[in-house]
């Protein structure tokens, strides 16, 4: 199984986590939501598979390009 990094394309604050480690996820499903400029922006899975790790918590500040989770595809 290949390990894929899920990265955020925007900087901001993690306001919600929609997936959990060990759970299955589909291509394009939301993993977390980042609050930036008073908007909630979803970070979607780039492939179907199983979430290996979630590397952030609610209220964490993230930067553009930061890995927020890993996926086994």
HELIX and SHEET records of a PDB file:
SHEET    1   A 4 UNK A   3  UNK A   7  0                                        
SHEET    2   A 4 UNK A  67  UNK A  72 -1                                        
SHEET    3   A 4 UNK A  49  UNK A  54 -1                                        
SHEET    4   A 4 UNK A  24  UNK A  25 -1                                        
SHEET    1   B 4 UNK A  39  UNK A  44  0                                        
SHEET    2   B 4 UNK A  30  UNK A  36 -1                                        
SHEET    3   B 4 UNK A  12  UNK A  17 -1                                        
SHEET    4   B 4 UNK A  61  UNK A  62 -1                                        
END                                                                             
